Amino acid sequence: MKSTKPRVVNCPQCGIPTPYSPLNEFRPFCSERCKMIDLGRWAAEDYRVPGAPIDETADPHVGE
């Protein structure tokens, strides 16, 4: 019988090795603190998905 040892990944926030399994409610993070720090960075727009700049003055309904 093969043991089902959970995969271990580094926390994307602090780098601490942490189990990536359903038993880790904060996965892939090691803790709620690291998860909230990452969420805050997304909310502050520190992370961005690359793409062309958006013209916010354009009418979004043009071309429908």
N, C-alpha and C positions, 0 to 999 in steps of 0.2 A: 504494500500500500504506500502510495506517495504522499508525503506530508504537504500540506498546502500552506506554506510559509508566505505571508504577504510580501509583496514587492516593496522595497524601501526606496524612497526618492528623497532628494534634498528639498526642503521647504523653499519655495521660490522667493520668500521674503528674507529669511535669515540664514538659510543654508543648512540648518540642522537636519540630519537624516530622520525621516519620519515614515511610518508605515502607510502605504497607499492601499487602504482596504475600507470596506463599509464600516468597520469598527472605529475608524478615525473620522469623527463627524466634521472635522475641519479640512479634510484632504483637499488639495495636495499640501495644505499648510500644516504646520505643527501645532498651532494653537489659534484660539479665537483672536488673540491680539494680532498675530501676523495676518490673518484673514482680513481684519478690519483696517489695518494699515494699507493693505493692497486695495481694498475697496475705496478708501479715502483718496488714494492716488488716482484711481480711475475717475472719481467724482470731481477732483481738482483738475482734471484733464492733463495730468502729468504723463499719462500714456495716451498715445494716439495711433490710430490705424492709418497707415499711409494711403494717400489718395490725392486727387486733384482738389484744389480749394473750392469751396462751395460759394456761389454767388447768392448771398442772403437777400439781395434786393430783387432777385428774379421772382416772377410769379410761378409758384409751384404747380399751378393748374394749366399752364401753357403746354399744348401738345397732347392734351387728353382727348 
